Amino acid sequence: MALYTSSTNVSGILPDTIGNLIVQPVTAASVAMAVATVVPTASHRYRVPIVTDDPTAAWTAEGAEIAPSDATLDELIVTPSKVAGLSIISRELASDSSPQAQEIVGTGLARDIAKQIDAAFFGTNVTAAGPPVVRNDDQPLGLLDLTDCQSVDTGGTITNTDPFAEALSKAEQVGATITAFVANPTTVLTMAKVKKATGSNEPLLGNDPTAPAKRTVLGVPLFSSPAVADGDIWAIPIERVQVVLREDVTLDVDASAYFSSDRIGVRATMRVGFAFPHEAAIVRLYDKP
């Protein structure tokens, strides 16, 4: 028997009731979507305008003609790629229409999708270093694929805030403001153990008085993500980095593949892309070889 939205045995996991339980948790769970500007779009391709050269101004005498100039414009085209999550649940859970049952399914899918988004954002789509280099064309380019971002050599050990100050300065030199640092949890733990001075118990990392669980470095929030390689720290300006989110989420419910075990598959797909229109505004802190 086919499963319809009116069927009582799937009343707890209907697309109209669980859709928001996937979109909202993904946004909350993904570190990439927390440190970048999230741009919803209904388009197949999203265009980001880029000013590669500003118009020029000059000191001009009173009453003299002002020399006209134009900005040099370019654009970055982002085609969102599909990221999908699959959750297999029992028919008993599907028949339970309580909000708790919906949340279990929704957040489970959300965690899977958020994990894939972060892995792609902080990583690379290179599957073989080559030569020739082989890329996964189904996955967007990530931070490790950028060729024009700036870098700071940490020497493999963080003992003070100097590398972070250098990263802030490098971004400021190109007109950007770093709004977040992101590091692997192991790296964050190492940094959390560093003290401000020998014999001091005051940690190097600061805390936000309004949110004691949050960490800061030189006043900039520090995020933790397993998707970042251990030892790497990304300095990200939120205005220069975008996560392009295709506004629709597709949710499909089907029992045919799991007929013999009386289970139901719930599949959610999202289309997400990344835009780095100003690569020089992003700074990678790491141990340079």
HURA-V409149 format. One record per backbone hydrogen bond with DSSP energy under -0.5 kcal/mol. NH is the residue of the N-H (numbers start at 1). CO is the residue of the C=O. Records with the same first field share a line. If there is no record, write none. Layout:
NH = CO + CO
This chain:
4 = 2
7 = 4
10 = 7
11 = 8
12 = 94
13 = 10
14 = 11
17 = 14
18 = 14
19 = 15
22 = 19
23 = 19
24 = 20
26 = 22
27 = 23
28 = 24
29 = 25
30 = 26
34 = 31
35 = 31
36 = 32
37 = 238 + 241
38 = 36
39 = 37 + 243
40 = 38
41 = 245
46 = 78
48 = 46 + 76
49 = 47
50 = 74
52 = 50 + 72
53 = 72
64 = 61
67 = 65
72 = 53
73 = 71
74 = 50
76 = 48
77 = 75
78 = 46 + 76
79 = 77
80 = 78
81 = 272
83 = 270
85 = 268
87 = 266
89 = 87 + 264
91 = 262
94 = 90
95 = 91
96 = 92 + 93
97 = 95
101 = 98
102 = 98
103 = 99
104 = 100
105 = 101
106 = 102
107 = 103
108 = 104
109 = 105
110 = 106
111 = 107
112 = 108
113 = 109
114 = 110
115 = 111
116 = 112
117 = 113
118 = 114
119 = 115
120 = 116
121 = 117
122 = 118
127 = 134
128 = 134
134 = 128
136 = 125
137 = 135
139 = 136
143 = 121
144 = 123
145 = 123 + 142
146 = 143
150 = 282
152 = 284
154 = 152 + 286
157 = 154
159 = 157
165 = 161
166 = 162
167 = 163
168 = 164
169 = 165
170 = 166
171 = 167
172 = 168
173 = 169
174 = 170 + 171
175 = 172
176 = 171
179 = 236
180 = 236
181 = 221
182 = 234
183 = 223
184 = 232
188 = 184
189 = 185
190 = 186
191 = 187
192 = 188
193 = 189
194 = 190 + 191
196 = 202
200 = 197
204 = 194
206 = 216
208 = 211 + 214
209 = 207
211 = 208
214 = 211
215 = 222
216 = 206
217 = 220
220 = 217
221 = 179
222 = 215
223 = 181 + 221
225 = 183
228 = 225
232 = 229
233 = 285
234 = 182
235 = 283
236 = 180 + 234
238 = 236
240 = 237
241 = 238
242 = 275
243 = 37
244 = 242 + 273
245 = 39 + 243
246 = 244 + 271
247 = 41
250 = 269
251 = 249
252 = 267
254 = 265
258 = 255
259 = 256
261 = 258
262 = 259
263 = 258
264 = 89
265 = 254
266 = 87
267 = 252 + 265
268 = 85
269 = 250
270 = 83
272 = 81 + 270
273 = 244
275 = 242
278 = 240
281 = 278
282 = 279
283 = 235
284 = 150
285 = 233 + 283
286 = 152 + 284
288 = 286
